[in-house]
Amino acid sequence: MDLQLKDRFFIVTGAGSGFGRAIAESLLAEGARVLAVARTDKVLGEFQQQVGPNLKILAGDITQPAVQQEVLKIADNEFISGALVNAGGPPAKAFMETELDEWDEAYRSLLRWKVAFTQQLTSRMLKQQYGRILFIESVSVKQPVDNLVLSNSLRAAVVGFVKSLSKDVAQQGITLNVMAPGYHNTLAMKRLFDKKAALQNISADEARKAFEQLIPVGKLGEAADLAVLATWLLSPLSCYATGQTFSHDGGAVNGLFG
């Protein structure tokens, strides 16, 4: 299937590893041009050497306003076909383990920067009368994950503003959607393995196996598999899908609308 992505320009944040990296690679494989943003310059440099001139890179923390402005400056003369809004999550904690300053930080790292960046992206896309914005959140927006109260709470707020905004701009050729990945074979899962291991006095490998038992398909997902769906959602072919939250969880969500 031709996803009509050749030579289109995309911004991918959190592109150093995990979902962001896999989605950047998938877009590039379809002939798109990508601006990859991540914190580690070395990782991005190696990525650029592997794939060539269709990849631009920017090392920096996308949650910071100055880095967001630099991204938009690099993209100033581009038609931004789409953007992946993605960054790391807060520490694994139960409610009574948290301090109020950790809630403040979770607000900044999970919600505030996404609102600010989305406002700027949407402004550009309204001028274009086209755009795709895709958010990587967590299965916790549909089914809370144990010991992730900060993520459970603030990611749900992202879904709320994305759904609201999607209705406001639907007739301007702009779609906004959320992906809610379950347990995948990424570095982000390590904090959950370590937390479970500490609480139950088991090894990290035993904790991993315990998580796998929660998944009907019997194994952790792979970032590359999620990237297939994400790439379609970032393509022109997804014009009728907006304001949705798509699970990619191996069947782990128990609700009817998982």
C-alpha positions in Angstrom: 0.0 0.0 0.0 1.3 3.5 -0.9 0.8 5.7 2.2 1.5 8.8 0.1 4.4 9.9 2.3 7.2 10.4 -0.2 9.0 13.7 0.4 6.5 14.8 3.0 8.1 16.4 6.1 7.5 15.2 9.7 8.6 16.2 13.2 9.3 13.2 15.5 10.1 13.9 19.1 11.5 11.3 21.5 13.3 9.8 18.4 16.4 8.5 20.2 14.9 5.1 21.0 11.7 3.2 21.6 8.5 4.2 19.8 9.8 7.5 18.5 12.8 5.9 16.9 10.7 3.1 15.4 8.2 5.6 13.9 10.9 7.8 12.5 12.4 4.8 10.8 9.0 3.7 9.4 8.4 7.2 8.0 11.8 7.3 6.4 11.2 3.8 4.9 8.1 5.3 3.2 10.2 8.0 1.6 9.3 10.8 4.0 11.7 13.4 5.4 12.0 13.6 9.2 13.3 16.0 11.8 14.2 13.8 14.7 14.4 15.3 18.1 16.0 13.6 21.1 18.1 14.5 24.1 21.3 12.6 23.1 23.4 14.1 20.3 25.5 10.9 19.8 22.4 8.7 19.3 21.0 11.1 16.8 24.3 11.4 14.9 24.6 7.7 14.5 20.9 7.5 13.3 21.6 10.2 10.7 24.7 8.4 9.5 22.6 5.2 9.0 19.8 6.8 7.0 21.2 9.8 5.1 20.0 13.2 4.0 16.3 12.6 4.5 16.9 12.9 8.3 17.5 16.1 10.1 18.4 16.0 13.8 18.1 18.2 16.8 19.5 17.3 20.2 17.5 18.8 23.1 14.8 18.3 25.6 11.5 18.9 23.7 9.7 19.7 27.0 11.6 23.0 27.1 10.2 26.0 25.3 13.6 27.0 23.7 13.9 23.5 22.1 10.3 23.7 20.8 11.1 27.1 19.2 14.3 25.7 17.6 12.2 22.8 16.1 9.8 25.3 14.6 12.6 27.4 13.3 14.2 24.5 11.5 10.7 23.7 10.0 10.0 27.3 9.2 10.1 26.8 5.4 8.5 23.4 5.4 5.0 22.2 4.9 4.6 20.2 8.1 2.6 17.1 7.1 2.6 15.7 10.6 4.2 15.6 14.1 4.7 12.8 16.6 4.4 14.3 20.1 6.3 11.9 22.4 8.6 12.0 25.4 9.5 9.9 28.5 7.3 9.4 31.5 7.5 10.0 35.3 8.8 7.6 37.9 6.8 4.6 38.9 5.1 5.4 42.2 1.9 4.6 44.1 -0.2 7.6 45.2 1.0 7.6 48.8 4.6 7.5 47.7 4.3 10.8 45.8 5.2 14.3 46.9 3.4 17.4 45.7 6.4 18.6 43.8 6.4 15.4 41.8 2.8 16.2 40.7 4.0 19.6 39.6 6.8 18.0 37.6 4.5 15.5 36.1 2.2 18.3 34.9 5.2 19.9 33.2 6.6 16.8 31.7 3.4 15.1 30.6 0.9 17.8 29.9 2.0 21.5 29.8 4.7 21.2 27.1 2.3 19.2 24.9 -0.3 21.9 25.1 2.2 24.6 24.3 3.8 22.7 21.4 0.4 21.6 20.0 -0.9 25.2 20.0 2.1 26.2 17.8 1.8 23.2 15.5 -1.9 23.7 15.1 -1.4 27.3 14.2 0.9 26.3 11.4 -1.4 23.6 10.2 -4.4 25.8 10.1 -2.5 28.1 7.7 -1.8 25.0 5.6 -5.3 23.6 6.0 -3.7 20.2 6.6 -1.9 18.3 9.2 -1.6 15.1 11.3 -0.7 15.2 15.0 -0.2 11.9 16.9 0.5 11.6 20.6 2.2 8.6 22.2 0.6 8.2 25.7 -0.1 4.9 27.5 -2.6 2.2 27.9 -3.1 3.8 31.4 -5.5 6.3 29.8 -7.9 3.3 29.3 -6.9 1.1 32.2 -4.8 2.4 35.1 -1.4 0.7 35.6 -0.3 -0.2 39.1 2.3 2.1 40.6 2.0 4.7 37.8 -0.4 7.1 39.4 1.4 10.2 37.9 1.1 8.8 34.4 -2.4 7.5 35.0 -3.6 10.9 36.0 -1.8 13.4 33.7 -1.9 11.4 30.5 -5.7 11.2 30.7 -5.6 15.0 30.6 -3.8 14.8 27.3 -6.6 12.7 25.8 -9.1 15.2 27.0 -7.5 18.2 25.3 -6.7 16.2 22.1 -10.3 15.1 21.8 -11.6 18.6 22.3 -9.2 20.2 19.8 -9.8 17.5 17.2 -13.4 18.6 16.9 -12.4 22.3 16.6 -10.1 21.7 13.6 -11.7 18.7 11.9 -13.0 20.7 8.9 -9.6 22.2 8.3 -7.9 19.0 7.2 -6.2 18.5 10.6 -6.5 15.3 12.6 -5.3 14.6 16.1 -5.1 11.1 17.6 -3.6 9.3 20.6 -1.8 6.0 20.7 -2.1 4.1 24.0 0.6 1.4 24.0 0.5 -1.4 26.5 3.5 -3.3 27.6 6.2 -3.2 25.0 9.8 -4.3 24.7 11.2 -0.8 25.3 13.5 0.8 27.8 10.6 2.6 29.4 9.4 -0.8 30.8 12.5 -1.1 33.0 11.0 1.2 35.6 8.0 -1.1 35.9 10.1 -4.2 36.1 12.3 -2.7 38.8 9.3 -1.4 40.8 7.5 -4.8 40.7 10.7 -6.6 41.5 11.4 -4.4 44.6 7.8 -4.7 45.9 7.5 -8.4 45.5 11.2 -9.3 46.2 11.7 -11.1 42.9 14.2 -10.7 40.1 13.7 -8.2 37.2 13.4 -11.2 34.9 10.6 -12.7 37.0 8.9 -9.3 37.0 9.0 -9.2 33.2 7.4 -12.7 33.0 4.7 -11.5 35.4 3.8 -8.7 33.1 3.8 -11.0 30.1 1.2 -13.2 31.8 -1.1 -10.1 31.8 -1.1 -10.0 28.0 -3.5 -12.3 26.2 -1.1 -12.7 23.3 1.6 -13.9 25.8 4.4 -11.5 25.0 5.6 -7.9 25.1 4.9 -5.8 22.0 7.5 -4.5 19.7 8.0 -0.8 18.9 8.2 -1.6 15.2 4.7 -3.2 15.2 3.2 -0.1 16.8 5.0 2.1 14.2 3.0 0.5 11.4 -0.2 1.8 12.8 1.4 5.2 13.8 2.7 5.7 10.2 -0.8 5.2 8.8 -2.2 7.6 11.3 0.3 10.2 10.2 -0.5 9.6 6.5 -3.1 11.3 4.3 -5.0 8.0 4.2 -6.1 8.5 7.8 -8.3 11.5 7.0 -11.4 10.0 8.6 -9.8 9.0 11.9 -9.6 11.9 14.4 -10.1 12.4 18.1 -9.5 8.7 18.7 -7.3 6.8 21.2 -5.9 3.6 19.7 -4.8 0.8 22.0 -1.8 -1.3 21.0 -1.7 -3.7 23.9 -1.9 -7.4 22.9 -5.4 -7.5 24.2 -4.5 -6.4 27.8 -7.3 -3.8 28.2 -10.4 -5.5 29.5 -13.0 -2.9 28.6 -15.4 -3.3 25.6 -13.8 -0.2 24.0 -10.2 -1.1 24.7 
